[in-house]
Amino acid sequence: MSLTDPMNGVYPSQWIRQAIANGTILADQPFVDSQIQPNSLDLRIASEGHRIQCSFLPGQEGMSAKLEKYSWYSFKVPEAGIVLERNQIYLFPLCESLRLTSEVKGCANPKSTTGRLDVFTRLVTEYGTSFDEAPYGYTGRLYLEVVPRSFAVCVRPGDTLSQIRFQIGNPRLNPVETIELLNSQHLILDYDQRTMRSEDLDVQNGIVLSIHLPRKIDQQRQPTIGFQALKNVPPVDLRARGLSRRRYWNRMFADSKPVILEPDEFYIFRSRELVCLPPQICAEMVAFEASSGEVRTHYAGFFDTGFGYRNGLSSDTTAAGVVLEVRSRDVPFLIEDGQPLFRIHLLRCTEEPDALYGASSGSNYQSQRDVRLSKQFSTSTEIDEDEGQTRFEFD
């Protein structure tokens, strides 16, 4: 089986650079190297935004006509930053625009940091009839709908909340190809870092994975199993680092109590299984499925090639857990260790990217084994326990 296919795959970083050079991808600000990931491009908000009455798709009317009807007001985004309030709907023009050819389409997702902050984002095109998609041959500007849920957030021009990948044909591996790959490579590992093969997993419609909620190990050790977002806390500056976890999150420990999700609360957990993507494969998490229960398990659903490789090098033991951004819907919902909650689909690349995820500058989320919050929050227990160390980096 060929893991790359120039006519059915997700384009790599070198294609993105060439698309920028030849005018397929444009921007009203110079591109920066950090925007380009192994299989995706980070998208930047521009220096203006709109507070809108409701979410909408432009359709045949187009974006300008829809904004005339449903924009309550527009505002400038200053370099010092502006606070977006919780549960309010904003629409931002992005710096980037596209001139795609007829065989290329774009698919967007929130970035990992965006999802872990419970910020809901969706890409919109000028005459779009679906979210998070730039259709084949699309020419025009891009927009981003932004709804902070748990925390108010401070944003500035150039901040990246979403990413887009470009593809040709059908990149998704079918069940037979998925089984063959699982049986030939170290792709999915169990909790004890043993390679899982196709007979260990449900692979009929993607690869079904589960949640990690270990029980208390002994009287002296209570592992962290997750975090629950606190309400009525200061805004989170997207460019801040070292914020106190205690001020924004309730830490959840392994004990004998059942884990019952409360409606409209936001939680961070991780998968029981570990994932390690080879150089020719990227992946996506599928949207919410009612069969899994009344719970949504993720915002950020795309994994670049090399996810789970330490420093860009593969081995049998390097792999990363999938962080789950969980929100229960209308009723309290019980979740238990090993409960299947989501699935991922494997996507082939048109060719291997020239750099793997985390290989050059590293990533806050590469080879994550614990339940990891977004990069704005301290990973130091000492700082975490001292609320006096909380930093709030804008006026």
Helices and strands as residue ranges (DSSP letters): E 9-10, H 13-21, E 25-27, G 33-35, E 41-44, E 48-52, G 59-61, H 63-70, E 71-76, E 82-84, E 90-99, E 104-110, H 112-116, E 119-125, E 133-134, E 139-148, E 153-155, E 160-168, H 175-182, E 188-189, E 195-196, G 198-200, E 207-210, E 224-229, E 236-237, H 245-248, E 249-253, E 259-261, E 266-275, E 281-285, G 290-292, E 295-296, E 302-303, E 320-328, E 333-335, E 340-348, H 381-385, G 387-389
